[in-house]
Amino acid sequence: MAKRDYYEVLGVDSNASAPEIKKAFRRIAMKFHPDRNPDDKNADEKFKEAQEAYEILSDTDKKSTYDRFGHAGLDQNGGGQQGGAGFSDVFGDVFGDIFGGGGGRGRSGPARGSDLRYDLQLDLEHAVKGKTVQIEVPTMTHCDPCGGSGARKGTAPVNCDTCGGVGQVRMSQGFFSVQQACPTCRGRGKMISDPCGVCHGQGVKEERKTLSVKIPAGVDTGDRIRLSGKGEAGPQGGPTGDLYVQMHVREHDIFVRDGSNLHCEVPISFAQAALGGDLEVPTLSGKVKLKIPAETQSSKLFRLRGKGVAPVRGGAQGDLLCRVVVETPVNLSAEQRALLESFDASLAGASKHSPRSNHWFDGVKKFFDNLTS
C-alpha cells in the first residue's frame, strides 16, 4: 500500500513552519495515542503514521530530501527511521498531557483547593437595590493542629523515596524518555510518615463557614460574585480555592424584569378606561400617579421613565412599563345588568363609539364577499 503524503498526514501545507508542523503532530498524537485508544487498531496505525511523518518533517535535511524526491528519496537515503531531531521533545509534551505530567516542568507543589459555588436566592427588591447577606458554606479548611501540613504536630513531611523530593520521575518508552508527576507523592515531592490524627494526613478538615456577602445593586439571575480565597483549602497546605456566589432572582408577584426595564399589568375598570382619570400604581421606590386618558383601550402601554433598574455594570436606569388591562365586571346584580343593557342599547348603530369594532366587521364582510364572488 502506497504511503500517504507526509504533509497530508499531519494536515499542514508544504510551506508550514517548524512550529506549525510540531503543533499538528502534537494534536494528532494526543488524539490517537495507543494508551488512549487501547482497543482501536486503526488509531495505533494513525499514530505510527503521524510519528513517521513528524520524524521526517522535523529534520531539516530529511525534509529537504523529501520535498525534492518524495518517499523514494528517503528510501534511498535510509529515511523514515525513528529518532529524528526534536521528536522526543515534542512527544514529551504530548506524553505529559496524556498522563498528567509534563516533561521538565519540575515539581508541582501542594495542590490548590477546589473552587466552590453557592446558589443565592434573592427577592427582586434586594437584587435591584443591593443588600449584604450572611451565607453559611460547608467547606474544607486547613487543619489547625498540624497547620495544614498533614503531619502530626512536632513532625514534618519528608522527601518522597521514589522521586527524592523532586516531584517528577523519568519514564522511558522505547526510544524516547519523558518526565511525569511522581505517582507515589503525586508531584508534591513530600510524603507524610506520621499523619495528623485529626485530618489523617490530608491537612484539611470539614467545617461550615459563615460569610458576609455584599450584593451590589442591579444584579440579575446568572450574575455571580467571586470571593477570592473563600473556597476549599488545598491538601497539605496547598492554596485555597475561590467561592462563586451565583445569583437567582425569585419571580415577583407584580413586576417582571427585562434587563434594566420592569413590566407590570394594571387592571382598570371599563368606566376608568372610557372616562379617564388618575391611577395609583406601585414602583420599587414607592407609589406614583399614572394619568389614564379618556377612551384608553385595553393593552395600552404607559412608560414611567427612570422607574426601572440601574444596571450593575453601569448605564442609564431603566423604565417601568405599565400595560393597562380593561377588566370585565363580574357577579352583576339585576340593577347593574339593566343599566348595562340600557347603556349598550344607547350605543347601537353609532359607529363613532366603536371605531375599531366597526372597522373589524367591515373587514370581515369584505373577506366573505371576496370568497363568494
N, C-alpha and C positions, 0 to 999 in steps of 0.2 A: 504493500500500500504506500503510495507517494506521500512524502511528508508535506504538511501544510506550511505555508509561508510563515516565517517566524514573527513577522510584524502582524500578520493576521491572527496568529495565536495569542499575542498579547493585546491585540486590539488597538494598535498605535500606527501612525503613519511612518513611512521610511525616513522622514526627516525629524522624527521625535528626538528630543534631547535625552541625555542620560537620566536626569531626574524623572522625566515622564515615563521612560522605559521601566525604571525602578518602581515607580508608583503603580504602573499597570501590572507588573509581575506580583507585587505585594497584594494587590486586590484579588488576583486570581488564586494565588497561593492560599490566602485566607479562606476563600470560598471552597476550594477543592482539596484542602489538606487531608491526607488519609486518616489522621486521628479525629478529624471532624466528620468524616464520612466512612466509617469502618466497613460498612456493608455495600458500598457503592463502588463497583469496579470501574465504572465509567469515570467517576471523579478521580480515582487514582491515576487513570491514564491521562486525563486532562492536566492533572498536577505535574506529572512527569514531562508532558509535552511543554508546559509553560516553563518548567525548570530548565529544560534543554534550550528553549528559545532565549531565556534570560542569560544563560551561561554564555551564549554566543554574542548577543547584542550588547552585553555589558562589558565585553572585552574589545578594546579599540581595534586591535589587529584582526581579530576574528570577524568583527562586524564589517570591517573594510573588505575582507576577503569574501564574506557572504554577499555584500552589496554588489560586488563585481562579478562573482561566478555562481552565486546561489549555493544550493546544497552540494552540488558536485565539487565545488572548490573546497568546501570544508572536508568532504570525504577524502580528498587527495592530500590534505594538509593535517589530517588527524583531528579535525574539529569535532565538536559535539561531545567532547569528553567533559565530565562534571569536574567542578573545581575552579571555574573561571574567576577572575579577579572580581571582588566585590560581592560575590554570591553569598558568602557566609554572613556578611554584614547585613544585607537586606533580609536574609532569611532569619537572622537573629531577631530582627524587629517583628517579623511575621510570627515566629515561634513564640515570642514573648506575648503577643496579643492573644494567641490561641490559648496559651496555658496560664495566662495571668501574670507572667513575669515581665521581663524586659531587659534585654542584653545591655550590660554596662551601666544600668541606671542606679546602682547602689541600693543600700537598704531602704526600705520604705518607711520605717519607723512605726510608732504606735498608730493604729487605725483611728480615723476620725469617727466620732459618734454619728448616729443616724439623725437625719432631719425628721421633724415631727409636723403633723398637720392637725389643726384644731378647727372644727366647724362651728362657727359662732352664729347663732340665730339672733336677728335684730328686728325690732319694730321699725316701721318706716320713719316714724318721727325721730328715732335715735340715729338712723342712718343718715337722715338729712341734716340734722343739727349737730351730730357728733356726741360722743359720750365716752367716759372712762369706765371700763368694766373690769371685774375681777373674774379670772378663769382658773380652774383647777385642772392641772395637766398631769397625768401619770407618765413618769419618765424614769430613765436610768441616770443616777448621779454618781459622782466619784465617791468611792468608799472612804469614809473618814479614818477608820483605824489604820489602814495601810496607805493613806494619802493617794489612793488611785493606782498604786504600783501593782497591786495584786499579790505582793509578797507579805508574809506575816511581819508584824511590827518588829523592828530590830534586825530584819534581814533585808536582802535586796536581790533583785533578779540577777542571774548570772548569764554569761555568754553561752549561746547555743553551741552544743558539741558538734552538730552537723556542719554548720557554716562558720563556726568560730567567731560569731558575733557580727559577721558581715551582713547577714540577712539575705544573701544570694548564694546559689550553688551553680556550678558549671555543669552543663549536661551535654554529653556527646551523642550525636545522632548520625552515625555513618561518617561522612566526610566533613561535617561541619560541627561546630561546638558553640553553644549559646549559654547564657545565664538566665536563671529564672528565680523567682522567690523561693526561699528555703521552705520545703514542705513541713519541716519539723517545727520551726518557730513562726512560720507564715510571714517571713520577711521582716520580723521585728529584730532579729539578732539576739534576743534575750529569752531566757527560759526561767520559770519560777520553780525552784526546788522545794520551797516551803511555803505553800499558798496561805493567804489570809483566811482565817476561819469564818469571817463574816461574809466576804464576797466570793470565797472559794477560788481565789486566783484571778477573778475577772477584773477586779479593780473598780467595779461599778455595783450599785445596789438599786433596787426599785424604790421609788419614792413618789409622792404626789406633791407637786409644787403649785402654790397659789401665785399667780402673776397678775399684775395690773397692766391692762392694755388700753391705750388711748386710741379711740376710734375717731379719725378725722371726719369733719362734716362733709357730706356728699358722697359717701361710699355707696356702692351698689352690689348686688349679687354678682359673685365672680371675682370681686376685688380681694386682694389678700395683703396682709401686713406681715413683714418679715421681722422676727425678733432674733437678732444675731446672738449666737451662743446660748440660746434657751432650749435647745433640743437635747438629745441624749448625749451623755458623756461617753467618750471613747474608752475602750478597754485598755487596761494597763497604762493609764494616764494619758490616753490619746485626747486630742482636742474635741471640744463639744460641738455638736451639730446645731442647726438653726430650727426655730419654730415658725411655722407659717400659719397665720390665723386667717381662715377662709370665711368670707362674708356670705351670709344667706339672709336676705331681707324677706320677712314674712309678708303675705298678702294683707292688704289693708281693707277695712270694711267700706271705705268711701273712695279712696284715691287709688289710681293705677299709675305707676311710674313708667315713663318712656324717655329714657335718657335724662335730660335736665327738665323735662316737662312733666306735669301732673295732669291727669284726666279724671273727671268725675261726671256723673249723671245727676241732674237736678230735676226732680218731678215738680211740675206745676199744674194747676187746675185749668180747666177749659176757660173759666172766666178770666184768670190771670193772663192766659195766652191771648185772649181776644181783646181784653181791655188794657193790658199792660200794667206796670206797677214796679215797685221796688221789692227785691227778694234778698233775704239774708242767706249767704252761703258760707260754708266753712273753708278756711285755708289752714295750712300748718302753722301759721303765725297768728291765728285768730279769725274772727268773723269779719266779713266785708259785705257791703251792699252791692247787689247786682241789679242794674236797671233793665227791666224787661219791657221792650217797646210794644205798643199795641199791635195786634194781628201777627204775633210771633207764631211760627209754625213749629211743630214737633221736630226734634233733632237739630234745631238751630244751635250753632256753636258760638259761645262767647269766650273771649280771651281776656284773662286777667294778667297783665304783664308783670313780671317780676315776682309772681307768687308761686313759682315752681322751686327747683332745686339749684343750688350753686354747685357746679361740678367739683369733685375732689381734686382734679388736676388743673383747676383754674378755668376761667372763662365766664361769660355772662350768665347770670341767673336765669333759669327757665321760666316758663309761664304756667298758669293754671288754666286748662281748657274745660269749660263747663258746657255740657250738652244738655239742653232742656228737653224733657220728655213730657208731653201733654198726657196727663193721666185721666182715663175714662172713669167717671164716678160709678160706684157700685152700691148695692144694697139701697136702692132708691125707695123712698116712701111713695104712696099713691099721689100725694100732693106734688112731690118733686117730679114724678113721671109725667103728671098732667102739665106741669109748667114746661117741661122739655118738649112735649108733643106740641104744645101751643107755639113754643118758640120755633120748632122745626117747621111747622106749617107756615109761619110768617116768612120763612126763607124760600119757600117753594117758588120756583120759576124765576128767582132773582139770581142771575149768573154772577153778578158783581160780588156776591157774598162768598162764592166758592170758585174762584178763577181756576185753581189747579184742578179741581174736580171736573169742571166743565171742559177744560182743555183735554183731560184724560178721556172723558166719554166721547168727545169729538174724534179723538184718535182711534178709539175702539170702533166707532161707527164707520170711519173711513176704512179701517182694516177689513171689516166684514163686507163692506161694499166692494172692495177690490177682490175679495175671494169669490164673490158671486158674479162678478162681471166677466 
